[in-house]
């Protein structure tokens, strides 16, 4: 299992357009569907990061094509034994590639919102957040763990957000979280 985080997203409009033009048609259409340049940049750079990792780690030089599973989790059509997941935010892009099911989530650090936290965190998690010296980091750390796990399973956001980290789907799953306060993001990975 390898993952990478790209946190230098400085890219001018001309260079972004060149990169979009280099994408396979299906990904170019997806990138251009974003209304704002930031979304186009994240979509383009995430795919390019995946391509770089596949090239370096597996010797795959052809642009990968995706298909989508039962819960719309993407997989590589020509390499179904290689698992991957992408995540992006304004501050960073994250990619994980593994021979085992995996999920990754990256989120920007922001202002803690207790109403949102109470909606998606159980009592034990709220105690962790409230006991922390930095509620925002504690909240985002838990949130990215939940999302990485749900991306591993392919489920995406579910109704049981409060209990997801205590559910049977955690069996055999390793979770790791890294916070980069200097760059302003948090990333969690989940591997089965």
N, C-alpha and C positions, 0 to 999 in steps of 0.2 A: 504494500500500500504506500502510495506517495501522494502528497498533496502540495500545492503551491499557492501562494498568495501574491497577487500583483497589486501593489499599492501606490504605484506611480501611474496615474491615469492621464497624465498630461499628454494631450494629443490635439493638434490643431485641426481645423475644419478640412483643410486640403489633405492632410495625412489620413484623417478618418475616412474621407471619400475614397482615397486610394486603397485603403484596407478593405472597405466595403466592396469595392469592385473586384478584389481578389478572392472574395468569398464564393463558395458554390451558390448557385442561383437560389436554392431554397433558403439558405441562411441569409443571403443578401435581401431577399424579400422580407424575412423576419426582422432583420436589423432596420430596414427602411420603414417598417410599420410603426416604429416608435416615433412619436411626435416631436420629442425633444432630443437634442443632440446627445445629451448625457445617456439616455437610454440606448441610442444607436451605438455609442462608444462602448458601453458595458456589454451589450449583446455581441458586438464584433470582437472585442478583446477577450471575452470569455471563451468564445469558440476558438480563437487563435491560441489561447493558452492551452486548451484541451489538445489541439493539433500538435503543439510543441511537445507536450508531455507524451502523447502517443508516439511521436517520432523518436524522441529521446529514450523512452522506456521500452517501446515495443518494436521500433523500426518501421512503424506504419507511416508511409509518406503520402498516401492518397487521402484527400479530404474525407473525413468520416461522415457518413450519412446516418441519421437517426431514424428509429422507429419508436413507437410508444406502447408501453405495456398497459395492463389492466387499469391502473390508476393514473395513466398518462405520464408515467416516469419514462424518460428517454433511455434508449439503449442503442448500442452500435449495431447496425444491421449486419455488417460483415464480420463482426467480432463479438458475438453475444456473450462470450466468456470473459470479456473485459468489462468491468463495471466502472461507472464514472458518475460524477455529479458536479454541477456547476452552481455557483451562487455569486451574486454581485450586488453591490451597493455603491453609492457615490464615492465612497472612500477606498474600496478595494474589490478585487475579483478573486474568487477562490475556486480551485478545481481539485478534485480528488480522483485518482485512477487506482483501481485495485483488481485483484483476481477474486475478490469477495464483494458481496453487496455492501454499498457504502452510501453515505449521505454527507453533505457539507452545507453549512449556512454561515454567511458573513453578514453582519449588521453594523451600521454606524452607531457609535455611541451618541446618545442624545439626552434629552431631559427626561428623567424618570416621571412616569405618570401613574399614580397610585390606583386610579380607577381602572386603567388597562391592566395593571398588574393583578388586581383582585379578580378580574374577569378570567385570566388565563393561568393563575398560579394557585396551588392548593395552600392550605394553612401552613404546612411545614415550609414550603418555599417562601411564603410571605414572611415567616419568622426569619429565614436566612437573609432575605432582602433587608428587613428592618434592622437586623443585627449588624449588617455590613456598614463599614465606614463610607462606602460609595454605593448608594442604592442603585444608581444607573448601571454601573458595571455589574452588580449582582443580578439585576433584572435581565440585562442583555445576555449575560452568561447563561442563565437558565433558559431564556427564550431561544437562543441559538442551539442549545442542546436539544430542546424539544423539536425544533424545526429540522435539525440534522437527522434526528431519529425518524421523523415522519417522512423525510426525503429518502432515507435508506429503505423504508418499507414501501415507498411510492405512494403513500396515502395523502400526503399534503396536510394542510390544516384540517383538523377534525373537531368534533364536538367535545372530545374528552381531553382538551388541552390541560386541564388542571391535574389530571392523573396520568398523563402519557408516560412520564418518566418512572412511574411506579407500576406500569402495566406489564403483562406477559410479553409484549413485544420487545422489552428490554433484555430478555433472556439471551445470553450469548453475545450481547452488544457491548463494544468498548466505546466509550465517549471521552473525547479530549476537548478542552477549551483553551484558547489562547486569546489574551487581551493585549492589544497594542494601543495603550492610552495616548502615546505620542502621535500616532497617525490617526487615532480616533475610530477604531473598529474592534470588533470581537468576532472570532471564528470558532465554530465547533465542528468536529468531525465525528461521525458514527460509523463503525465498521462491525459487521456481523462475523 
